[in-house]
Amino acid sequence: MSVAGAPAADERLAPTTLLRRLLVRPEFAAVIGAVVVYAFFWWQAGSLFASKVGAANWLDPASTLGIGAVAVALLMIGGEFDLSAGVMTGSAGLLTGMLTTELGWNIWPAIAAALAFALVVGFFNGLAVVKTGLPSFIVTLGTLLALQGANLGVTKLVTGTVQVRGIAHAGGYDSAHALFASTVKVLGTPFQVSILWWLAVTVLASWVLLRTRVGNWIFSVGGAAPAARSVGVPVARTKIGLFMTTAAAAWLVGITAAVRFTSVQAGAGFGQEFEFIIAAVIGGCLLSGGYGTAVGAAVGALIYGMTKQGIVYAQWDNDWFKLFLGAMLLFATLANNLVRKWAEEARK
């Protein structure tokens, strides 16, 4: 029996437990997966995997993958794909290498020219998708093939081989190496500076998604572009900007590799676009768009790095890596769909 005069309870204000709030987070399944993968390879590979040296080794591949995966996650949340991102990493490195080694440019103008090239390609991808209405899968597949052919053809034409070498001799290389390829010692163990780039990109992307009007636009165009357009969201500008962001992230990954290894193969980056997408999906992004987080994509890249190095430390055949990656992708897709359903029910 209710007390006379007491206000009636609002059923919409039913208490929500902390566990339920965590379960509906896009990145929650990825975080649990990361903990499980870490524990599994600690058990299989011993203390070396969990040591500072071990952590430096599996954070290294995770960092460069994570930079690209976070940008691809933003694009996927916006409802699009970019299959050219992997090859673009090679294009950025090759262009920088040829400008420095063949034309004698200082490395910094060469890096800037590579960034401009990447942004132009990203702008073209976005404009083509927006203006033609073709699926981004098809548009960027064409760009992938064009870049792959150009990378090989131009490299052979200019250098006579399929490789650009000698970047370390370019003017300004030392400062570029310090920014893109140096190491930072933590408790006496060197960690690649690319890890700091990865963290910075993740923080910036998270801030844009969760704290800015642009983040609202990204979720809106990925969830329902016609509805977003009807309420004044600049759909075309948002999509083009996302493609340019993905291209810029690919440029950063490519420059990091080129400066670090001082040479670039013409086939560099091919296939890496799928790794970016896999990391984003493992991190909670839906293929249908409108759902996901930058942190989740970063965690997906972390899982990738731990698995890749964990198999080495466990002394398994490296062929098992693809099996693990495929299994994690399937598990993540199923988990993401389940989490989305819980999230939709929680909002009702």
N, C-alpha and C positions, 0 to 999 in steps of 0.2 A: 504494500500500500504506500503510495507516495504521500509525502507531507504536504499539507495545504500551503500554497504560496511558494513552494520550492520550484525553481525553474526545471523544466524537463531536460533530461540529458539529450544532447545532440548525437544521434547515432553516427554522424559523419566524423565525429571526433574520437572514434574508438582508438584506444592506445595501440601504438605500433612498437613491437619489440625491436631491440637492437639487431637481433639476428635477422629479422625480416627486412630491416632497412639495408643490411649488408647483402642479403641474398638478391635483392633487386638491383644492385650495382652492376653495371656491365662488366667491370674488371674483376669481380669477386671470384668467379670460377678460375680466372687466369692466376690470381694470387695463390689460391689453393693449389692449383697445378704446379706453380713454381716451387712451393714448399715441398710438395710430394716429389718432384723431380730432383730437387736439391738433396732431400733425405735419401732417395733411392740411390743416387750416384755416390753419395757419401758412404753408404752401406756397401756398394759394389766396388768403388775405387779406393776407399780408405781415406785417411786424413789428408793426402795430397790434394784431393779435389777441394776440400774445405779449407785448405791453407791459404795464406795471402798470395802465394805464387799461383796457386790453382785459381783463385778468384780473379787475379789479374788476367790469366789466360782465357777464362770463359767470359769475362766482361769485355775483352777486346773485340771478338766478333759480334757480340751482342750490341756493342755501342754503334758500330757503323750500320748494322742492320736496323737498329732502333731508330736512328735518325730518319732513314727512309720510311720505316714502318709508321712512325708517328704522322708524317706528312700524308702518307697513303691512307691512314686511318681518318684524317680530316676529310679527305676526298671521298672515302667510302661513306662516311656519315652524311656527306652531301649528296650521296646517291650515285656516285660515278666511280670508274676504275681508270687506272693508267698503266697499261701494259708496256709503255715505253720507258718507265722510270729506271729499270735495271740497265738497259743499254745506254741511257743518258749518262749514267755514272762513268761508263767507258768513254763516251763522246767528250765529256768535260775534261777528263784526264788526257785524252789524246790531243785535243785542241790545245790545251795548255802546253803539253810536251812538244808539239810541232812548232808552236809559236816561239818557244824558248830555244829549242835545239836547232831548228832549221832557219828561223829568221832572226835569231839572236835577241829576242825580246827579253826584257827584265821579267821575272816571273810574276810580279804583281799585276802589270797590265795584261799579261796573258791570262791570269786567273780571273780578272775582271771581264775580259773578252769572253771567256768560257761561261761566266755567269750570265752575261748578256745573251749569249747564244741559247743557253738553257731556258731563260725566261721567254725568249721569242718562240721557242718550240712549245713551251707550256701554254703561251698565249694562243698559238695556232691550234693546239689540241682543244682548248676550251672553246675558242671561237667556232671551230668546226662542229663541235658537239652541239653548241647552242644554236647555230644558224641552220644546220642541216637536219637536226633532230635525229641523226644516226646514233646508235648506241655507242657509248664511249669505248666499249670493248673493241668495236670494229675500227673506230677512228684511231685509237692508240695502238692497235695491232698494226695498222698501216704505218704509223710513225715508227714503231719498233723495227719493222722490216726495212724502212728507209734508212734509219740511223745505223742499223747493223750493216747494211750494204755500204753506206758512206764511210763508216768506220774502217771497214776492210779495204775498200777501193782507194780511198784517199790516202790511207796510211801506206799502202803498197806503192802508190804513185809518187808520194813525196819522199819516202825513206827507202823504198826498194825492198822492204821487209814488212812483216806484220807486227812490228813492235817499234815503239818510240823509246829511246834510251838516252841517258845523259842529262836528265832534268836537274841533277844535283850541281851541274856546272853553270846553271843560269844565274844571272845577277839577282840578288835578293833572296836566294834560296834559303840562307840560314834563318832569316826572320820568318819566312813561310814555314820552314820546318818547325820552328819554335811554336807557331800558332796551330798548325794542323797535325804535326806528327811527332811531337816531343813526348816525353814521359814525365809524370809527376810522382815523386816518391811519397808513399804513405807507409809509415812505420818501417821504413827501409826497403820497401818493395816498390819497384817502378810500375805505374799504371799508365796506360796510354791516355793522352790528353783528349782523344776522341770520346772518352767516357764523359768528360766534362761537357763537351759539345752535345752529347746525347741527353744529358740531364738538362742542359739549358734549353734545348729544343722541346723537350717534354714539358718543362715548366711553362715556357712561352705558349705552346699549343694549348695546354690546359687552361691557362689564363684567358686566352682568346675564346675558347669554347664556353667557359663557365662564367666569365666576368664581363664580356663585351657584347655589344649589339651584333657584331659579326658572327659570334658564336651562335646566337639565336637564329641568324639567317642561315647558317650552315645546317642546323638541325631542321629548320623549316623546309629548306629546299630538298633535303634528303627524305623527309617524311612525306611531303605532299607539295610538289613544286607548283601546281596550278593554284592551290589554296594559298600558298605563300605569296604568289604573284598578285593574287586578288587583294591582299592586305598591304600591299606596297613593298614587299621584300624584293630587292634587286636581284632576281634569280640569275640572270645572265652574268652580271658582274661578279656575283658570288662564285659561280661555277668556274668562270675564267680565272679568278683569283686563286681558287683551290688548285687548278691544274698548274698554274705558275708556281705555287708553293711546293707542289710535289717535284716539279722540275728543279727548283732551287735546292731542295733537300738532296736530290740526286746529284746535283753539282757539288754539294758539300762532301758527300760520300766519295765521289770520284776524285776530287782534289785531295782529300785526305789520303786516299790510296796512292795517287800519283806522287805526291810529295814524300810520302813515307817510303815507298819502294823505288822511287826515282826512275821508273820505267812503266810503260803501259802496253798491254797486248791489245791488238785490234778487236779481239772478241771479248774484252773485259766487260763484265756486268750482265752479259746475256743470261737470262734465267733468274737473275736476282729480283726481278719484278714480282715473281711468284712468291719468293721468300718474304718480301715486304707485305704482300697480301695475306700470306699465311700467318705471319706474326700479328697482323691487325685483327684477323679473325680469331686467332687463339686468345687475343686480348679482349674480345667481347664485341667487336664490330659485326654488324649484320650485313649480309650481301645485299639486302633490300634497301639499305640506307636508313638514315634518321636515328641511328642508335649506335653508341660506342663512346669510348673515351681515349684520350691521348695516353694516359697512364696505363690503360689496359694494353695498348699497342706496345708500349715500352716493356711491360711485363712479358708480353708474348715474345719479344726479341730476347729478353733475358732467358726465357725457357729454351729458346733456340740455341743460345750460346752455351748454356749449361749442358744441354743434350749433346751438342757437337763435341765439346771437350770432354764431357763425362765418358763418352764411349771410348775416346782415346785413353783416358786414365784407367778405365776398366779393362783395357787391352782387348776390346772386342773388334771384330771385323767392322770397318767403317761403313760397309754396305747396310748395316742395321740402322744407320742414322735415318735414312729415308723412311724405313718402316716406322720408326718412332715418330717422325715428323707427320707422316700420314695419319697415324693413329691419334696423335694429339689434335690434328686438324678436325678429324671426324668427331672426336669427343668434344672439342670446343664448340663446333657447330651445333651439336645436340644440346650442350649445356647452355649456349647462348639463347637458343629458341625457348628453352625451359625458363630461363631467367626472364626473358621478355614477357612470357605469359604471366609469370608471377608479378612482374612490374605492372602489367595492364590490369590484373585483378586488384592489385593494391590501390590503384587510382580510382576504382569504381566505388 
